[in-house]
Amino acid sequence: MADFSKFFTNTKQKRKVLFIASECAPFIKAGGLGEVIFSLPRALRTIGYDARVIIPLYKGIDREKYSLSLEMRNLEVPTDAEPGNNPDSLICNIYKYENQNKDYRAPAYTYFLENQEYYEQRANVYGYADDPIRWALLSRGALQFLRLSNWQPDVIVAADWQGAFAINYLKTIYKDDPKLKNIATIFSIHNLYYQGMFDHHFVAENDFDDGHSPLPSFYNPRLLKLNMMRRGIMYADIINTVSPTYANEITTPDYGELLDGLLRERRSNLYGILNGIDYEKENPATDQYIYQRYDANNISKRILNKEFLQEKFGLPKDKEKFIIGIISRFDEQKGLDLLFETMEFILNQFPVQFVIVGSGDAKYMNFFSDIAKKYPDKVSANLNFDTIIPHFILSGADAILIPSKFEPCGLTQMEAMRYGAIPIVRKTGGLADTVEDYDPEKNSGTGFSFTNFNGLSMTIAITRAFENYRHKEIWKNIQLQAMKKNFSWEHSAQQYGEIFEKAIRIVKEANYNK
C-alpha cells in the first residue's frame, strides 16, 4: 500500500471531502455508522485532508452545547413536485459546528441541515414512514448547499443507503452543473442487507427498481419503493465496503442480497477497507469505567477485573472459570441461533460462565432470559442496551463469542483484542480479516475461528479456546499477540486516500472524453 502521509505533508493543496450521512457522533449516534462518520473524517484530517460532514439537525442535537452557528439561511431545496398541493421546494437552514481549537483529533467542520418538519419534530433518527423523503431532502439539500457555498469538495462520500440519493442526484439532475459536475463520488456500503424502506427479498416484479428511472418527487409514493442501495452502487464512481473479505463475499449469491450481479459488473471499482477503532477511547490503561486499569506490560492485573465481573453480575467468584462474553445486537445476522442447540451442552461440559449484554429480537431475548434463570450460577443476561457494561466484559472476560452469520466489519472483535479478551468468531467478513486463528505449531494467532455456520463447528472453536486457556503461558501469549494488533483509523485513512484519488481520476477521464 502506498505511503500517502509524505504526499499530504508536502502538497500545497489539501484534498477536500464531504461525508453525507444520517448520523455522526458525538452529535447523534444510533449505531456503528455514527462512530465511523466521526472517526474516519477525524483520521483523514490527521493525514492532511479537509474532511467535513453533513447530517440532519435532529431534535436531539444540543445546539448550545456544540455552539452551532448559522452558515446559510433560507436554502431552497427543490422537491420536484408537480403543481398542486405539495410545495415545489422546502426551505432549510444550514448550521455549522467548527472545532475552534483546531485539534486534529476532532472534526474540523460538521454541517447540519435544519428543517422543522422532517428533522426537528422527530424524536428518533430512524423509523418513520417518510424516511425516504428525509434522506432525499438530506441528499438534495447537501448538493444545493454546495452550489451556493464557497467550499467545494473534491470527493463526496455517501454513507450507506440513506446517502445514496446524493450520488443519484449528482449524476443525473446535477451532471452538468458547473460547480458540481467535477465532484468524484464514493458510495460506502456498511451493511448490504439493509437497502431501503422494504424487504428486498419480497418485492413484487411491478415494484422492482432497476435504478435507471428518474428520481420521483419527494411526495410521489414510488419514492418509498426505490432501492437506494442499488442506486448508490450504480451511480458511484467508486464503491467501498468495510472489509476486504466482505467486498468479495457480496459479489456472490450467498452474501449479495440480490445485488451480487450488479456488484460483479462493478467489481473493478469495488474496494474493501476495514473500519478502525479509536485507540485513545478503547484503552484498558486509561478506561475510566473498568475496575483495574492495565496494559500489555502488566496484564496480570486483569484478573482483578475478572473477579469484579463475576461479583457485579452475580456469578460465583472463581478465577479458574472460563468466562465467555457476548456483546451483541440480537438479530439473525449475529449468528446467535447457533447457541439454541449448543449452549446447554457447553454449560454442562465445561467450567464456563457466560456474561451477556444486548437487546433485539424477542426470540433471543427470551432464550437468554430463560437460560439465565435455569443456570443462575453460570449465566448472567443483561437484556438492555448499555454503553458501560461492555467495558466490564471486555476487561474481565477471557473470551468474546461472535458467531455471526455475516459480518461486514465488526468492531467488537477489535475492541476485545485491545483489552486482551480473545475473540471466538465465525470466519466471515471483517471477522476473517481481523482475527488470526491460533496455530499451536507456530504459537501464533489472536483468536479462534470456525468456517461452517453450524453449532458443531462453533462448539469445536470454543473447545479449542478452552483447552488453550488451561495452559496459562500459552493463553497469555495469545492475549499479548492480540493486544499488539493495530486496527487504528489512521491506517484505514491512508487506504481511503487511495480510492479518493482513483475516483478523482475516473471523473477527470470521463469529463475529458465528453
N, C-alpha and C positions, 0 to 999 in steps of 0.2 A: 504494500500500500504506500502511495506517495506521501512524503512528508510535506504538508501544506503550511506548517507553522512558520517556516522561514519565508515562504512566499508572502504570507499575510503580514509578517513583520516588516518586510521591505517595500511592499506595494504602497503607492500613494493614494489609491482609490479603493476603499473597502467595498466589498460586495454588500448589497442591501437585500434583506429577505423579510417577507411578511408572512407570518403564520395566521391563517384564518381557521378558527376553532370554536367549538361550543363551550369550552371551559378552560380555565388556566389557574393553577394555584399561584399564590395564596388567595387570590380574589374569590374564586369559586371553584370547587372541586367535587365532582360526583363520582369519579373513578380514577383509574390509572391514566386516562388521557390527560386529565388536568395536571398531573405531575409531569408528564412528558412535555406538555406545552409550556411549562415553567422551566424545566431543567435543560431541554435542548437549546432553546434560544440563548439561555444564560451561558451554556458551554460554547456555543458558536461565538458569542461575544468575546470569550477569553482568547480565541484564536483570530480575532480581527474583524468579524462580521458585524454589521449594523443590523441586528436581528430584532424584529419587533413583532407584536402580536395584536390581533383584533378579535374581541369576543363581544357578545351582547352585554349590556349593562343591566344585569338582573336585579330584582328587588333586594336580594340578599347581600349585594356588594355594598360595603360601607364606604360611601364617598368621602366622608370626613376622615376616617382612619387612614385612607390612602391618598388624601389630599388631591382628589381628582380635579382637573381644571378643564374648562370648556375649550375645545380645539376648533370645532366648526359648528355653527348654528344653522338650523333650518335646512338640513341636507335633504333634497328631494330624491326619493328612491322610486323609480318607475315600477309599477305593478303589472303593466301590460294589460290592464283590464279594459274590456270593451265599454263604450259609453253606456251608462246606465246607473245602477245603484251603487256600484263599487268605485272607490277613488282611483284615479289613474296614477297617483303617486302617494307615498307615505312620507310624512315629514319626520325626520330624525335629527338628533344632535350627536356629535362625536365628542367624547370626553377623553382625557389623556392622563395616564399616570407616568410621571417621569422620575427616574431614580436620581435624586438631587446629589447624592454622594458619589456618583459615577463609579459605584462599586461593581467590578466586573463579575461578582458573584450574584448579582441581582439583575432583573430585567432593566434595560435602559428605558424603553417606552412600551407601554401597553395602551392600546386604544379600545374604547368602549362605544358600541353603537347603542344609543339610547332611543327607545320607543316605548311609549306608555302602555299601549295596548298589548304588544306581543312579548315584552320582557319585564317591565316594571310591575305589572299587575300579576305576575306569576310567581308563586312561591318556590317552584322547583325548576331545575334546568331542563328536564325531560318529562315526557309522559302526557303530552297534550294532543288532542285530536288534530290541531292545526300546526303541529310541529313542522311539517314541510314548508308552510308559509314562513315560519320563524327562521328556518335555515335559508330559505330563498331570500328573505329580507336581509339576513346577515351577509350572504354572499354578494348580492347585488349592491347592498349598502357599502360594503368594503370597496367594491370597484368604483362606485360613484364618488366615494371619498377620495380615492387615489386620482381620479380625473381632475379633482379640484385642489389637491394637496401639492405643496412644493417638494414633498418627499416622495420619491418613486422607487419601488423595489426592482431589483434585477430578477428576483425569483419570488413567486408565490407558492407557499406550501399549504395545501388544503388538507386538513386533518379529518380522515375517515369520512363516512357518508354524509355527515352533516355539512361538510365543507365542499362537497363535490360540485354543487351548483355553481360555485365561483369559477371553476375551470370551464364548465359548460358554457356559462355566460361569456367568459373571456374569449373562448374560441369560436363563438358564433356572433352574438349581438355586438361584441366589442372588438371583433377581429381586425377591423380597420381603424379603430380609434387611435389617433396619433400618439396619445400618451400611454396607451395600454398595450398596443399590439406587439411590442418588443419584450414583454414580460414573459419569462420562462415559467413553467408550471411543474410542480411535483404533487402527485396525489399519494398520500400516505395512508396505507391500509393498516389499521390497528387490530381489526378482527373482521374477517371476511364474512363471518356468519350473519352479522347484522348489516342489512343492505338498504333499509328504508322503513317505511311505516307498515310493513306487511310481512308475512312469512313467505319468502320467495319459493319455498317448496310447494306451495299450494296456490299458484297463480293461474287463473283461467287463461286460455290461449288468447281470448279477445282483450285481456287486460295486460298482456305481455308487453313490456317496454324494451324495444330493440335499441334504444338510445339515440336514434337518428332523428326522431321527430323534434320540432322546435319546442322549447320550454313553454308551457302554457302560462297564463296569467296566474297571479297569486291565488285568485278566487275560483279558478277552474277545478272542479273535482278531480280531473285527471292528474293534477299535481300530486295527489295523495298516492297515486299508483305508480309513480315513476321510480325506477330502480336507480337511486342516486349513486350507489356503489358502481354499478355498470357504467354510468355516465362519467364518473371520475376516471375510471380505468380507460375508457375510450378516448377521452379528450386530452388527458395529461401528456406532457412531453416525456416525463419520466414517472414511473410508478415505483414506490418502495413500500416494503413492509418491514416488520420489526424484528426479524431474524432471518439469517440466510437459509436455514432449513425450511422455515415456513414459506419463504419465497418459492422454493422448489415444490413443496407439498401442494400449494394452492393451484399449481398447473396440472394436478391430477384429479380424476373424478372423485376420489375418496375425500379430498380436502377442499376441492374447488368450489363447492356450494353453487353449482350450476353455472359458474363463470370460468371454469377451467379452460374451455375452448377459447374464449376471448383472451385470457391470460397467456395461453400458449401462443396466440397470434402476436402478442405484445412482449413476448419473453425477452427479446433483445433489449427492451427498455425497462425491465423489471429487476429490482435490486432488493436485497435484504440486509438491513443494518440493525444490529442489536440495540435495544434500548439500554440505557445505563442506570446506575443508581447513584445517589448523592452520598459520596464518601465522607462528607462532613456530618451530614444528618444521620446516616446509618453507620454509627461508630460506637462499638462497645466500650471504648476507652473514655468517651465523653457523654454517653447516653444518660440523660437526666432521669429516665424512668426506671432503670434497672437497679436491682438491689446492690450488686457489686460490680464496679467497673473493672475492665480487664482489656488486655490485648494479646497478641501472639507471643509476647515475651513473658507474660505471666498467666498463661491460660489455666493454670491450676486453680486460680481464684474462681473460675467459672462454676465450680462445684457448689459454691455458696448460692448461686442463682438457681441451680437445680433444686436445692433444698428449699429455697424460698418459693419456687414454683409449686412444689408439692404441698407445702404448707398453705399457701394462698388459695389453692384450688381444691383443698380438702382431700388430698391423696396422702397415703402413709409415707412418711419421710424415710427413704431408703435410697442411698446414693448408688446402689448397685442396680436398681431397676433401670431398664432401658426405656426412656421417655420418648415417645413419638408425638410430635406436634402436627396439628393440621390448622393452617391459617388460610381460609378459602371463602370465596363466594360459593354458595351451594346451588349449583346447576349442573346440567348434564355434561357440559364441556369439561368440568373439573374431574371427571372420572370417579366420583365418589360411589357410583353404583358398584364398583368392584368390592367395596367393603361390605356390601349387603351379604355376600356369600362367604366372606373370609374373616371378618373381624372377630367373631366369637371364637373361631379356631385359633387365631393369633393370640387372643387374650387367654385362652386355656392352655396353650402350648408353650408360651414364652413368658418370662418375668418382665412384662411390659406394662407401661401406663400410657394412656392417651390423654393429651390436653388439646381440646378443640375449640376454635373460635371462628364464628362465621354466621351467616344467615342467608336465606334464599328460599328455594322451593320446599314446599311442605313435606314432601316425602323424605327429604334428607333431614329436615328439622325433626320430624317425628322419629326417624331412625336413631339419630344421635341422642335425642332425649330419652328414648326407651332403653337404649343400651347403657346409658349413664346410670339410669335407675337400677338396672339389672346388675351392673358391675360398679358400684359406687367407690370401691377401693382401687379401681383400675382405670376408670374413665371419668374425666371432667369435661362437660359440654357447656360452652358459653355461647348461647344461641342468639346473640345480638351483635350488630356491627359495633366495633370498638377500635379505637386507634391506639390504646395503651397496652392492652393485653398482648398483642403481637410482640411487643418488646420483651415482655416477660418470657414468652415462649421461645423466641429466637435466642435469648441469652441463657436459658435454662434447659431446654430440651436437648436431647442427644441427637435426634434426627427430625427432619421435617418431611412429611409424606406429601407428594404432589403427583397423583396418578392420572394426569389429565388425558382425556380422550383426544384433544388437540390443544395446543398452546402457542399462539402467535409468538409471544416472547416470554412473558412471565417475569416477575420481579422477586417473588418470594424466595426462589432458589438462590438468587444472587445475594439477597439480604441474609439468608440463612448461612451461606458460606462466609460472609463478612463477620458473622457472630460465632462461627465455629459450630453451628448446628448442621449436621451432614444431610444433604438432600437425598431422598429416595424418590426417583422420578421415572415416569414413562419417557422413553426416548422419542420425543416428538417436538417439532418446532424449536422454540428458543430453549427448551429444556435440553434438547440434544446438543445445542450449540454451546451451552454454558456448563453443563455437568459432565465431567470426565469420569467414566465408570472405573471403579477401583480395580487395579490389576495387581494381585498379590505377588506375582513373579517379579514385576518391576518396582513394586512398592510405590506405585503412582496412582493418582486419581483423587477426585474431590467429592465423590458420592457414589451412589449405587443406582443403576438404571435397568429397566426392562423394556423390551420392544413390543411384544404381543399384548394387546389390550384384553387381558383376562385375569381373573383372580389368582390363578396358579402362578403366573409369571410375576405378579406383584408380590405374592407371598414369598416366592423364592428370593426376590430382591431384598425384602425385609429380613429374611433369614440370613442372607449373606451379610447384611449390615450388622445384625445382632452378633453373629459369630465373630466378626472383626472387632466389635465393641468389647467383647470379652477379653481381648488382648490389648491392654491399656496403652502400651507403647505404639502399637500399630494404629490404634484409634487416634492417639494424639498426633501422630504423623499425618493422618488423613485430615484432621482438623487444621493443622498448620498449613498444609498444602491448600486447603480451601480458603483459609483466611488470607493467603498471599495472592489470591486471584485478583485481577484488576478489571472491573467492569465499569469504569468511570465514563461519564458522559463526554469527557474531553476526547477520548479515543473514538467514540461514535461520531462526534462533531467533525473530526477530520474526514471520516468517510462520507458524511453528508456534503462536505465541501466538494468532494469529487463528483457526486451526482449533480450538484448545483452547476458545476462547470459543464457537464455533459448536456444538461437541459438548456443552458445558455447557448451552447454551440448548435443544438438542434434548431432553436428558434432563429438564430442568425443564418443558418443554412437555408431554412425554409423561406425566410424573407428575401434572401439573395436570389433564390430560384423563382420567385414570383414574376 
